[in-house]
Amino acid sequence: MKTTRTAFALAAAVSLISPFLSAQTAPSDKDYFTVASEASSLTASVPGGEAVPPVMPVANTAAERGAPGGLVNAGMAAWSVINSGAPSGSYTSAYASAIPGFSFNWGNISGWKGPKEMIYRYTVTNLMGVNVIDVKYKISFYYGGTEDYGDAGGKAMSGYVAQATGGTTARGDQKVHGHYITNFTVQPVSVNIKWGWHFDLAVRMSDPMNIGTKLAPVAALQASLNWIRSTPFSTNGGTLAYNVDGLGNFTDLTQQQRSLTKAIGPVEIPEAAPVKWD
């Protein structure tokens, strides 16, 4: 009888302390919601040869049309890519472009190349070793579209006004030969975000720029990707910047800035000369 009572008491004690033991050995909420590391990787695709961009709708609001007489964005100035941890519904029809005004003839634009694609993968790993955020997004654009208003003999039409700059041709043997951008998009490829974590990604486009000349305009666009990462305990965010141009160049401005900053050594402060009191 005594043995039975002792066994019963031991079993009761174990049942009482076992929850505390498991709580001590189980990972805490802090481990789950704390970033241990984050990484970003890039995969680029640069097809060669000419291409035909898909037809996209042209914006018709004054804000989106931009100022006359220069390069304009025929698409959108901003859109959402990932919203509350899921692909946004607006990205499928959202794009930007850099073209020479809205009155030009698309039939005079040829030589498009692309799409040039840059796929970024961003991962966040917590202290438990779990990838709590794993997203891929794709930056894609067509480039090199050429505006050619030369006649059959290769000469420019007399008095033609270059729509990209508002300048007129000075001589009859000159013609406008531009390099433009169309169908610039930022789209989610895959989104995998664990419970309790949130990630948002949105695009804001700069106004198009001409980095060439009046008779050889080269379009350029800068995209700012604003991101927000949050948990029930913290919120972080920042901006990623990318630049593309009509020659097909792609520049990761954020990575470039990081490289420049890393190359700067620590600042050495010279020792101050001792003060002499006369």
MIDOSE-1310 file (N, C-alpha, C; in nm, 2 decimals, decimal comma, always signed):
residues 278
mktt	+0,08/-0,12/+0,00/+0,00/+0,00/+0,00/+0,09/+0,13/+0,00; +0,19/+0,12/+0,08/+0,28/+0,23/+0,09/+0,35/+0,26/-0,05; +0,39/+0,15/-0,11/+0,45/+0,16/-0,24/+0,36/+0,22/-0,35; +0,24/+0,18/-0,34/+0,14/+0,24/-0,43/+0,12/+0,39/-0,41
rtaf	+0,12/+0,43/-0,29/+0,10/+0,57/-0,25/+0,22/+0,65/-0,30; +0,34/+0,59/-0,28/+0,47/+0,66/-0,33/+0,47/+0,68/-0,48; +0,43/+0,58/-0,55/+0,43/+0,58/-0,70/+0,33/+0,69/-0,75; +0,21/+0,69/-0,68/+0,11/+0,79/-0,71/+0,16/+0,93/-0,69
alaa	+0,23/+0,95/-0,58/+0,28/+1,09/-0,55/+0,39/+1,13/-0,65; +0,48/+1,04/-0,69/+0,58/+1,07/-0,79/+0,51/+1,10/-0,92; +0,41/+1,03/-0,97/+0,34/+1,06/-1,09/+0,28/+1,19/-1,09; +0,22/+1,23/-0,98/+0,15/+1,36/-0,96/+0,25/+1,47/-0,97
avsl	+0,37/+1,45/-0,91/+0,47/+1,55/-0,91/+0,53/+1,58/-1,05; +0,55/+1,46/-1,12/+0,60/+1,48/-1,26/+0,50/+1,55/-1,35; +0,37/+1,52/-1,33/+0,27/+1,58/-1,41/+0,26/+1,73/-1,38; +0,29/+1,77/-1,26/+0,28/+1,91/-1,23/+0,40/+1,99/-1,28
ispf	+0,52/+1,93/-1,28/+0,64/+2,01/-1,32/+0,67/+1,99/-1,47; +0,61/+1,89/-1,54/+0,64/+1,87/-1,68/+0,60/+1,99/-1,77; +0,49/+2,06/-1,75/+0,47/+2,18/-1,83/+0,58/+2,29/-1,82; +0,63/+2,30/-1,69/+0,73/+2,40/-1,67/+0,86/+2,36/-1,74
lsaq	+0,89/+2,23/-1,74/+1,01/+2,18/-1,81/+1,00/+2,20/-1,96; +0,88/+2,17/-2,02/+0,86/+2,19/-2,17/+0,87/+2,34/-2,20; +0,82/+2,43/-2,11/+0,82/+2,57/-2,14/+0,96/+2,62/-2,14; +1,05/+2,56/-2,06/+1,19/+2,61/-2,06/+1,26/+2,56/-2,18
taps	+1,23/+2,44/-2,23/+1,31/+2,39/-2,34/+1,25/+2,44/-2,48; +1,12/+2,48/-2,48/+1,06/+2,52/-2,61/+1,11/+2,66/-2,65; +1,12/+2,69/-2,78/+1,17/+2,82/-2,82/+1,07/+2,93/-2,78; +1,12/+3,05/-2,75/+1,03/+3,16/-2,70/+0,98/+3,23/-2,82
dkdy	+0,88/+3,32/-2,80/+0,83/+3,41/-2,90/+0,93/+3,50/-2,95; +1,02/+3,54/-2,86/+1,13/+3,63/-2,90/+1,22/+3,57/-3,01; +1,25/+3,44/-2,99/+1,33/+3,37/-3,09/+1,26/+3,37/-3,23; +1,13/+3,34/-3,23/+1,05/+3,33/-3,35/+1,04/+3,46/-3,42
ftva	+1,03/+3,57/-3,35/+1,01/+3,70/-3,40/+1,14/+3,79/-3,41; +1,25/+3,73/-3,39/+1,38/+3,80/-3,40/+1,46/+3,76/-3,53; +1,50/+3,86/-3,60/+1,58/+3,83/-3,72/+1,72/+3,79/-3,69; +1,76/+3,67/-3,74/+1,90/+3,62/-3,72/+1,98/+3,67/-3,84
seas	+1,92/+3,66/-3,96/+2,00/+3,70/-4,08/+1,90/+3,73/-4,19; +1,94/+3,81/-4,29/+1,86/+3,83/-4,41/+1,96/+3,83/-4,53; +1,91/+3,79/-4,64/+1,99/+3,78/-4,76/+1,91/+3,81/-4,88; +1,98/+3,86/-4,99/+1,92/+3,90/-5,11/+2,01/+3,84/-5,23
slta	+1,95/+3,78/-5,32/+2,02/+3,73/-5,44/+1,95/+3,78/-5,57; +2,03/+3,77/-5,68/+1,98/+3,83/-5,80/+2,01/+3,73/-5,92; +1,90/+3,71/-6,00/+1,92/+3,63/-6,12/+1,88/+3,72/-6,24; +1,97/+3,73/-6,34/+1,94/+3,82/-6,45/+1,92/+3,74/-6,58
svpg	+1,83/+3,80/-6,66/+1,80/+3,74/-6,79/+1,81/+3,85/-6,90; +1,90/+3,84/-6,99/+1,92/+3,94/-7,09/+1,91/+3,88/-7,23; +1,79/+3,86/-7,29/+1,77/+3,80/-7,42/+1,82/+3,90/-7,53; +1,87/+3,84/-7,64/+1,92/+3,93/-7,75/+1,82/+3,94/-7,86
geav	+1,85/+4,02/-7,96/+1,76/+4,04/-8,07/+1,64/+4,13/-8,04; +1,56/+4,15/-8,15/+1,45/+4,24/-8,14/+1,33/+4,17/-8,08; +1,24/+4,25/-8,02/+1,12/+4,19/-7,96/+1,00/+4,28/-7,98; +0,88/+4,23/-7,96/+0,76/+4,31/-7,97/+0,69/+4,32/-7,84
ppvm	+0,70/+4,43/-7,77/+0,64/+4,45/-7,64/+0,49/+4,43/-7,65; +0,43/+4,37/-7,55/+0,28/+4,36/-7,54/+0,22/+4,49/-7,53; +0,10/+4,51/-7,59/+0,03/+4,64/-7,58/-0,02/+4,66/-7,44; +0,01/+4,78/-7,39/-0,04/+4,81/-7,25/-0,13/+4,94/-7,26
pvan	-0,22/+4,95/-7,18/-0,31/+5,07/-7,18/-0,23/+5,20/-7,15; -0,27/+5,31/-7,22/-0,21/+5,44/-7,19/-0,28/+5,51/-7,09; -0,21/+5,57/-6,99/-0,28/+5,65/-6,89/-0,34/+5,77/-6,95; -0,45/+5,82/-6,89/-0,52/+5,94/-6,95/-0,54/+6,05/-6,85
taae	-0,48/+6,04/-6,73/-0,50/+6,15/-6,64/-0,38/+6,25/-6,65; -0,41/+6,38/-6,62/-0,31/+6,48/-6,64/-0,18/+6,45/-6,56; -0,20/+6,40/-6,43/-0,09/+6,37/-6,35/+0,00/+6,26/-6,41; -0,06/+6,16/-6,47/+0,02/+6,05/-6,53/+0,08/+6,09/-6,66
rgap	+0,02/+6,18/-6,74/+0,06/+6,22/-6,87/+0,19/+6,30/-6,87; +0,21/+6,38/-6,76/+0,33/+6,46/-6,75/+0,33/+6,58/-6,84; +0,44/+6,65/-6,84/+0,45/+6,78/-6,91/+0,47/+6,76/-7,06; +0,41/+6,84/-7,14/+0,43/+6,82/-7,29/+0,56/+6,87/-7,33
gglv	+0,61/+6,82/-7,45/+0,74/+6,86/-7,50/+0,86/+6,79/-7,45; +0,84/+6,68/-7,38/+0,95/+6,60/-7,32/+0,91/+6,45/-7,31; +1,00/+6,38/-7,25/+0,97/+6,24/-7,23/+0,86/+6,23/-7,12; +0,77/+6,13/-7,14/+0,66/+6,12/-7,05/+0,64/+5,97/-7,01
nagm	+0,58/+5,95/-6,90/+0,54/+5,82/-6,85/+0,40/+5,79/-6,90; +0,39/+5,69/-6,99/+0,25/+5,66/-7,04/+0,19/+5,56/-6,95; +0,25/+5,52/-6,84/+0,19/+5,42/-6,75/+0,15/+5,48/-6,62; +0,19/+5,41/-6,51/+0,15/+5,45/-6,38/+0,27/+5,51/-6,30
aaws	+0,25/+5,59/-6,21/+0,35/+5,65/-6,13/+0,38/+5,57/-6,00; +0,28/+5,49/-5,96/+0,30/+5,41/-5,83/+0,20/+5,30/-5,83; +0,25/+5,19/-5,77/+0,16/+5,07/-5,75/+0,21/+4,98/-5,65; +0,12/+4,89/-5,60/+0,16/+4,79/-5,49/+0,20/+4,66/-5,56
vins	+0,30/+4,60/-5,50/+0,35/+4,47/-5,55/+0,31/+4,36/-5,45; +0,34/+4,38/-5,32/+0,30/+4,28/-5,22/+0,24/+4,36/-5,11; +0,12/+4,32/-5,07/+0,04/+4,39/-4,97/-0,01/+4,29/-4,86; +0,03/+4,32/-4,74/+0,00/+4,24/-4,62/+0,04/+4,09/-4,64
gaps	+0,15/+4,07/-4,70/+0,20/+3,93/-4,72/+0,15/+3,86/-4,83; +0,08/+3,92/-4,93/+0,02/+3,85/-5,04/+0,04/+3,94/-5,17; +0,05/+3,88/-5,28/+0,06/+3,95/-5,41/-0,06/+4,05/-5,42; -0,03/+4,18/-5,46/-0,13/+4,28/-5,47/-0,21/+4,25/-5,60
gsyt	-0,33/+4,29/-5,60/-0,42/+4,27/-5,72/-0,39/+4,38/-5,83; -0,31/+4,48/-5,80/-0,29/+4,59/-5,89/-0,17/+4,57/-5,98; -0,08/+4,47/-5,95/+0,04/+4,46/-6,02/+0,02/+4,41/-6,16; -0,08/+4,33/-6,19/-0,10/+4,27/-6,32/-0,11/+4,36/-6,43
saya	-0,16/+4,48/-6,41/-0,18/+4,58/-6,52/-0,10/+4,71/-6,49; -0,01/+4,70/-6,40/+0,07/+4,82/-6,36/+0,21/+4,82/-6,44; +0,24/+4,93/-6,50/+0,37/+4,94/-6,57/+0,40/+5,09/-6,58; +0,53/+5,11/-6,62/+0,57/+5,25/-6,65/+0,65/+5,25/-6,78
saip	+0,66/+5,37/-6,84/+0,73/+5,38/-6,97/+0,80/+5,51/-6,98; +0,89/+5,53/-7,08/+0,95/+5,66/-7,10/+0,95/+5,67/-7,25; +0,85/+5,75/-7,30/+0,83/+5,77/-7,45/+0,83/+5,91/-7,48; +0,84/+5,95/-7,61/+0,85/+6,09/-7,65/+0,71/+6,15/-7,67
gfsf	+0,64/+6,18/-7,56/+0,51/+6,24/-7,58/+0,40/+6,15/-7,62; +0,28/+6,19/-7,61/+0,16/+6,11/-7,64/+0,11/+6,12/-7,78; +0,16/+6,22/-7,86/+0,11/+6,24/-7,99/+0,20/+6,17/-8,10; +0,31/+6,10/-8,05/+0,39/+6,04/-8,15/+0,33/+5,91/-8,20
nwgn	+0,38/+5,86/-8,31/+0,32/+5,75/-8,38/+0,39/+5,62/-8,34; +0,32/+5,52/-8,27/+0,39/+5,40/-8,23/+0,45/+5,33/-8,35; +0,39/+5,35/-8,47/+0,44/+5,28/-8,59/+0,58/+5,33/-8,63; +0,62/+5,45/-8,58/+0,76/+5,49/-8,61/+0,86/+5,44/-8,51
isgw	+0,82/+5,37/-8,41/+0,91/+5,31/-8,31/+0,94/+5,17/-8,34; +1,06/+5,13/-8,36/+1,10/+5,00/-8,39/+1,23/+4,96/-8,31; +1,28/+4,84/-8,33/+1,40/+4,80/-8,27/+1,40/+4,77/-8,12; +1,27/+4,74/-8,06/+1,26/+4,71/-7,92/+1,34/+4,58/-7,89
kgpk	+1,41/+4,58/-7,78/+1,48/+4,46/-7,73/+1,42/+4,42/-7,59; +1,44/+4,29/-7,56/+1,39/+4,25/-7,42/+1,29/+4,14/-7,43; +1,23/+4,11/-7,32/+1,24/+4,19/-7,20/+1,37/+4,15/-7,12; +1,43/+4,26/-7,06/+1,54/+4,23/-6,97/+1,48/+4,21/-6,83
emiy	+1,52/+4,10/-6,77/+1,46/+4,07/-6,64/+1,56/+4,05/-6,53; +1,53/+4,10/-6,42/+1,61/+4,09/-6,30/+1,52/+4,03/-6,19; +1,55/+3,91/-6,14/+1,47/+3,85/-6,04/+1,55/+3,85/-5,91; +1,49/+3,92/-5,81/+1,55/+3,93/-5,67/+1,48/+3,83/-5,58
rytv	+1,56/+3,76/-5,50/+1,50/+3,68/-5,39/+1,55/+3,74/-5,26; +1,45/+3,76/-5,17/+1,48/+3,82/-5,04/+1,43/+3,72/-4,93; +1,52/+3,69/-4,84/+1,49/+3,59/-4,73/+1,52/+3,65/-4,60; +1,44/+3,62/-4,50/+1,47/+3,65/-4,36/+1,46/+3,53/-4,28
tnlm	+1,56/+3,50/-4,20/+1,57/+3,38/-4,11/+1,57/+3,43/-3,97; +1,48/+3,36/-3,89/+1,48/+3,40/-3,75/+1,58/+3,32/-3,66; +1,58/+3,34/-3,53/+1,67/+3,27/-3,44/+1,64/+3,12/-3,43; +1,53/+3,08/-3,48/+1,50/+2,93/-3,48/+1,55/+2,87/-3,60
gvnv	+1,61/+2,94/-3,69/+1,65/+2,89/-3,82/+1,54/+2,87/-3,92; +1,43/+2,94/-3,91/+1,32/+2,93/-4,00/+1,32/+3,04/-4,09; +1,30/+3,02/-4,22/+1,29/+3,13/-4,32/+1,15/+3,18/-4,31; +1,13/+3,29/-4,23/+1,00/+3,34/-4,21/+0,95/+3,43/-4,32
idvk	+1,04/+3,48/-4,40/+1,01/+3,56/-4,52/+1,09/+3,51/-4,63; +1,02/+3,47/-4,74/+1,09/+3,42/-4,86/+1,01/+3,47/-4,98; +1,06/+3,58/-5,04/+0,98/+3,64/-5,15/+1,08/+3,66/-5,27; +1,02/+3,65/-5,39/+1,09/+3,68/-5,52/+1,00/+3,78/-5,59
ykis	+1,07/+3,88/-5,64/+1,00/+3,98/-5,73/+1,09/+4,01/-5,85; +1,02/+4,04/-5,96/+1,09/+4,05/-6,09/+1,07/+4,19/-6,15; +1,19/+4,25/-6,18/+1,19/+4,38/-6,25/+1,21/+4,35/-6,40; +1,13/+4,40/-6,49/+1,13/+4,36/-6,63/+1,11/+4,49/-6,71
fyyg	+1,17/+4,50/-6,83/+1,15/+4,62/-6,91/+1,20/+4,59/-7,05; +1,13/+4,66/-7,15/+1,18/+4,66/-7,29/+1,25/+4,79/-7,31; +1,35/+4,78/-7,40/+1,44/+4,90/-7,42/+1,48/+4,91/-7,57; +1,54/+5,02/-7,60/+1,60/+5,04/-7,73/+1,50/+5,08/-7,84
gted	+1,38/+5,10/-7,81/+1,28/+5,15/-7,91/+1,33/+5,27/-7,98; +1,34/+5,27/-8,11/+1,40/+5,38/-8,19/+1,29/+5,46/-8,26; +1,30/+5,59/-8,24/+1,21/+5,69/-8,31/+1,28/+5,74/-8,44; +1,24/+5,70/-8,55/+1,31/+5,73/-8,68/+1,21/+5,81/-8,77
ygda	+1,24/+5,94/-8,79/+1,16/+6,02/-8,87/+1,23/+6,06/-9,00; +1,33/+5,97/-9,04/+1,40/+6,00/-9,17/+1,31/+5,97/-9,29; +1,34/+6,03/-9,40/+1,27/+6,00/-9,52/+1,33/+5,89/-9,59; +1,29/+5,86/-9,71/+1,34/+5,74/-9,79/+1,49/+5,76/-9,81
ggka	+1,54/+5,88/-9,82/+1,68/+5,90/-9,85/+1,76/+5,91/-9,72; +1,70/+5,89/-9,60/+1,77/+5,89/-9,48/+1,78/+6,03/-9,42; +1,72/+6,13/-9,48/+1,72/+6,27/-9,42/+1,60/+6,29/-9,34; +1,61/+6,38/-9,24/+1,50/+6,41/-9,15/+1,39/+6,49/-9,23
msgy	+1,27/+6,48/-9,18/+1,17/+6,57/-9,24/+1,19/+6,71/-9,20; +1,18/+6,80/-9,29/+1,21/+6,94/-9,27/+1,13/+7,00/-9,16; +1,21/+7,06/-9,06/+1,14/+7,13/-8,95/+1,08/+7,04/-8,85; +1,12/+6,91/-8,85/+1,06/+6,82/-8,75/+1,09/+6,86/-8,61
vaqa	+1,00/+6,85/-8,52/+1,02/+6,89/-8,38/+1,04/+6,76/-8,30; +1,16/+6,75/-8,24/+1,19/+6,63/-8,16/+1,10/+6,63/-8,04; +1,01/+6,54/-8,03/+0,91/+6,54/-7,92/+0,97/+6,51/-7,79; +1,08/+6,44/-7,78/+1,14/+6,41/-7,66/+1,20/+6,53/-7,59
tggt	+1,24/+6,63/-7,67/+1,30/+6,75/-7,61/+1,24/+6,88/-7,65; +1,16/+6,88/-7,75/+1,10/+7,00/-7,80/+1,18/+7,08/-7,89; +1,30/+7,03/-7,93/+1,39/+7,10/-8,02/+1,37/+7,06/-8,16; +1,40/+7,15/-8,25/+1,38/+7,12/-8,40/+1,51/+7,08/-8,46
targ	+1,50/+7,01/-8,57/+1,63/+6,97/-8,64/+1,69/+7,09/-8,70; +1,82/+7,10/-8,69/+1,89/+7,22/-8,74/+1,91/+7,21/-8,89; +1,94/+7,09/-8,94/+1,97/+7,08/-9,08/+1,89/+6,96/-9,14; +1,87/+6,96/-9,27/+1,79/+6,86/-9,33/+1,85/+6,72/-9,33
dqkv	+1,99/+6,71/-9,30/+2,05/+6,58/-9,30/+2,05/+6,52/-9,16; +1,98/+6,58/-9,07/+1,98/+6,53/-8,93/+1,84/+6,46/-8,91; +1,84/+6,36/-8,83/+1,71/+6,30/-8,79/+1,71/+6,25/-8,65; +1,60/+6,24/-8,58/+1,59/+6,20/-8,44/+1,61/+6,05/-8,44
hghy	+1,69/+6,01/-8,35/+1,72/+5,86/-8,33/+1,72/+5,83/-8,19; +1,61/+5,79/-8,12/+1,61/+5,78/-7,98/+1,61/+5,64/-7,93; +1,62/+5,62/-7,80/+1,62/+5,49/-7,74/+1,53/+5,50/-7,61; +1,41/+5,44/-7,62/+1,31/+5,46/-7,52/+1,28/+5,33/-7,45
itnf	+1,20/+5,34/-7,34/+1,17/+5,23/-7,25/+1,02/+5,21/-7,25; +0,97/+5,09/-7,25/+0,83/+5,06/-7,23/+0,81/+4,93/-7,15; +0,69/+4,92/-7,09/+0,65/+4,81/-7,02/+0,75/+4,77/-6,90; +0,79/+4,88/-6,83/+0,87/+4,86/-6,71/+0,77/+4,81/-6,60
tvqp	+0,80/+4,69/-6,55/+0,71/+4,63/-6,45/+0,79/+4,58/-6,33; +0,73/+4,57/-6,21/+0,78/+4,51/-6,09/+0,66/+4,42/-6,04; +0,69/+4,29/-6,05/+0,58/+4,19/-6,02/+0,63/+4,08/-5,92; +0,54/+4,03/-5,84/+0,58/+3,92/-5,75/+0,60/+3,79/-5,83
vsvn	+0,70/+3,71/-5,80/+0,72/+3,58/-5,86/+0,67/+3,47/-5,76; +0,71/+3,48/-5,63/+0,66/+3,39/-5,53/+0,66/+3,47/-5,40; +0,57/+3,43/-5,31/+0,56/+3,50/-5,18/+0,53/+3,39/-5,08; +0,62/+3,37/-4,98/+0,61/+3,28/-4,87/+0,64/+3,34/-4,74
ikwg	+0,54/+3,37/-4,66/+0,56/+3,45/-4,54/+0,49/+3,37/-4,43; +0,56/+3,35/-4,32/+0,51/+3,27/-4,21/+0,42/+3,35/-4,12; +0,34/+3,28/-4,04/+0,24/+3,34/-3,95/+0,31/+3,44/-3,86; +0,25/+3,55/-3,84/+0,29/+3,65/-3,75/+0,39/+3,75/-3,81
whfd	+0,44/+3,72/-3,93/+0,53/+3,81/-4,00/+0,45/+3,88/-4,12; +0,49/+4,00/-4,15/+0,42/+4,08/-4,26/+0,53/+4,15/-4,34; +0,50/+4,15/-4,47/+0,59/+4,22/-4,56/+0,51/+4,29/-4,67; +0,54/+4,42/-4,69/+0,48/+4,50/-4,80/+0,59/+4,55/-4,89
lavr	+0,55/+4,56/-5,02/+0,64/+4,61/-5,12/+0,56/+4,70/-5,22; +0,60/+4,82/-5,24/+0,53/+4,91/-5,33/+0,63/+4,99/-5,41; +0,59/+5,03/-5,53/+0,67/+5,09/-5,63/+0,63/+5,24/-5,65; +0,73/+5,32/-5,66/+0,71/+5,46/-5,70/+0,81/+5,50/-5,80
msdp	+0,76/+5,55/-5,92/+0,85/+5,58/-6,03/+0,88/+5,73/-6,04; +1,01/+5,76/-6,08/+1,05/+5,90/-6,10/+0,99/+5,94/-6,24; +1,00/+6,07/-6,26/+0,96/+6,12/-6,40/+1,07/+6,08/-6,49; +1,03/+6,05/-6,62/+1,14/+6,01/-6,72/+1,24/+6,12/-6,74
mnig	+1,36/+6,08/-6,77/+1,46/+6,18/-6,80/+1,53/+6,14/-6,94; +1,58/+6,25/-7,00/+1,66/+6,23/-7,12/+1,81/+6,24/-7,09; +1,88/+6,13/-7,09/+2,02/+6,14/-7,06/+2,11/+6,14/-7,18; +2,04/+6,16/-7,30/+2,11/+6,17/-7,43/+2,12/+6,31/-7,48
tkla	+2,09/+6,33/-7,61/+2,09/+6,46/-7,67/+1,96/+6,48/-7,74; +1,94/+6,60/-7,80/+1,82/+6,63/-7,86/+1,79/+6,54/-7,98; +1,89/+6,51/-8,06/+1,87/+6,43/-8,17/+1,90/+6,28/-8,15; +1,95/+6,25/-8,03/+1,98/+6,11/-7,99/+1,93/+6,09/-7,84
pvaa	+1,80/+6,11/-7,82/+1,75/+6,10/-7,68/+1,77/+5,96/-7,63; +1,81/+5,95/-7,50/+1,81/+5,82/-7,43/+1,73/+5,83/-7,31; +1,62/+5,75/-7,30/+1,53/+5,76/-7,19/+1,59/+5,69/-7,06; +1,55/+5,74/-6,95/+1,60/+5,68/-6,82/+1,48/+5,69/-6,72
lqas	+1,47/+5,58/-6,64/+1,37/+5,58/-6,53/+1,43/+5,53/-6,41; +1,39/+5,59/-6,29/+1,43/+5,54/-6,16/+1,31/+5,49/-6,09; +1,33/+5,37/-6,03/+1,22/+5,31/-5,95/+1,26/+5,30/-5,81; +1,18/+5,34/-5,72/+1,20/+5,33/-5,57/+1,10/+5,23/-5,52
lnwi	+1,16/+5,12/-5,46/+1,07/+5,01/-5,40/+1,07/+5,03/-5,25; +0,96/+5,07/-5,20/+0,95/+5,09/-5,05/+0,90/+4,96/-4,99; +0,97/+4,91/-4,89/+0,94/+4,79/-4,82/+0,92/+4,81/-4,67; +0,83/+4,73/-4,62/+0,80/+4,73/-4,47/+0,79/+4,59/-4,42
rstp	+0,87/+4,56/-4,32/+0,87/+4,43/-4,26/+0,83/+4,44/-4,11; +0,73/+4,37/-4,07/+0,68/+4,39/-3,94/+0,64/+4,26/-3,87; +0,64/+4,26/-3,74/+0,59/+4,16/-3,65/+0,51/+4,22/-3,54; +0,45/+4,14/-3,45/+0,37/+4,21/-3,34/+0,46/+4,29/-3,25
fstn	+0,59/+4,28/-3,26/+0,68/+4,35/-3,17/+0,76/+4,46/-3,23; +0,78/+4,46/-3,36/+0,86/+4,56/-3,43/+0,82/+4,58/-3,57; +0,86/+4,70/-3,62/+0,84/+4,73/-3,76/+0,96/+4,80/-3,82; +1,01/+4,75/-3,94/+1,12/+4,80/-4,00/+1,09/+4,83/-4,15
ggtl	+1,16/+4,92/-4,21/+1,13/+4,95/-4,35/+1,25/+5,02/-4,42; +1,24/+5,04/-4,54/+1,34/+5,11/-4,62/+1,31/+5,13/-4,76; +1,40/+5,17/-4,84/+1,38/+5,19/-4,99/+1,49/+5,13/-5,07; +1,45/+5,06/-5,17/+1,55/+5,01/-5,27/+1,53/+5,08/-5,40
aynv	+1,64/+5,12/-5,46/+1,64/+5,21/-5,58/+1,71/+5,14/-5,70; +1,64/+5,15/-5,81/+1,70/+5,09/-5,93/+1,68/+5,19/-6,05; +1,78/+5,19/-6,14/+1,78/+5,28/-6,25/+1,79/+5,20/-6,38; +1,71/+5,23/-6,49/+1,72/+5,16/-6,62/+1,72/+5,27/-6,72
dglg	+1,78/+5,24/-6,84/+1,78/+5,34/-6,95/+1,75/+5,27/-7,08; +1,73/+5,35/-7,18/+1,69/+5,30/-7,31/+1,80/+5,22/-7,39; +1,92/+5,22/-7,33/+2,02/+5,14/-7,39/+2,03/+5,00/-7,33; +1,94/+4,97/-7,23/+1,93/+4,84/-7,17/+2,01/+4,83/-7,04
nftd	+2,07/+4,94/-7,00/+2,15/+4,94/-6,87/+2,06/+4,93/-6,75; +2,10/+4,84/-6,65/+2,03/+4,83/-6,53/+2,13/+4,85/-6,42; +2,09/+4,94/-6,32/+2,18/+4,97/-6,21/+2,10/+4,96/-6,08; +2,16/+4,87/-5,99/+2,11/+4,86/-5,86/+2,17/+4,97/-5,77
ltqq	+2,10/+5,08/-5,76/+2,16/+5,20/-5,69/+2,18/+5,17/-5,54; +2,09/+5,09/-5,48/+2,11/+5,06/-5,34/+2,24/+4,98/-5,32; +2,26/+4,88/-5,40/+2,38/+4,79/-5,38/+2,50/+4,88/-5,41; +2,49/+4,96/-5,51/+2,60/+5,05/-5,55/+2,64/+5,14/-5,43
qrsl	+2,54/+5,19/-5,37/+2,56/+5,28/-5,25/+2,63/+5,21/-5,14; +2,58/+5,08/-5,12/+2,64/+5,00/-5,01/+2,79/+4,97/-5,04; +2,82/+4,94/-5,16/+2,96/+4,92/-5,20/+3,05/+5,04/-5,18; +2,99/+5,16/-5,21/+3,07/+5,28/-5,19/+3,09/+5,31/-5,05
tkai	+2,99/+5,29/-4,97/+3,00/+5,31/-4,82/+3,09/+5,21/-4,76; +3,09/+5,09/-4,80/+3,18/+4,99/-4,75/+3,32/+5,02/-4,78; +3,35/+5,08/-4,90/+3,48/+5,11/-4,94/+3,54/+5,23/-4,86; +3,46/+5,30/-4,80/+3,51/+5,42/-4,72/+3,56/+5,36/-4,58
gpve	+3,69/+5,39/-4,56/+3,74/+5,34/-4,43/+3,70/+5,42/-4,31; +3,73/+5,38/-4,19/+3,69/+5,45/-4,07/+3,76/+5,59/-4,07; +3,68/+5,69/-4,02/+3,73/+5,82/-4,02/+3,83/+5,83/-3,90; +3,95/+5,88/-3,93/+4,05/+5,90/-3,83/+4,05/+6,05/-3,79
ipea	+4,03/+6,07/-3,66/+4,03/+6,20/-3,61/+4,17/+6,24/-3,55; +4,23/+6,34/-3,61/+4,37/+6,37/-3,56/+4,36/+6,42/-3,42; +4,47/+6,39/-3,35/+4,48/+6,43/-3,21/+4,49/+6,58/-3,20; +4,42/+6,64/-3,11/+4,43/+6,78/-3,10/+4,56/+6,83/-3,04
apvk	+4,61/+6,94/-3,09/+4,74/+6,99/-3,03/+4,71/+7,04/-2,89; +4,81/+7,02/-2,80/+4,79/+7,06/-2,67/+4,78/+7,21/-2,66; +4,69/+7,26/-2,57/+4,67/+7,40/-2,55/+4,78/+7,46/-2,46; +4,84/+7,57/-2,51/+4,94/+7,63/-2,43/+4,88/+7,76/-2,38
wd	+4,90/+7,78/-2,25/+4,85/+7,90/-2,19/+4,97/+7,99/-2,16; +4,97/+8,10/-2,22/+5,08/+8,20/-2,20/+5,06/+8,28/-2,08
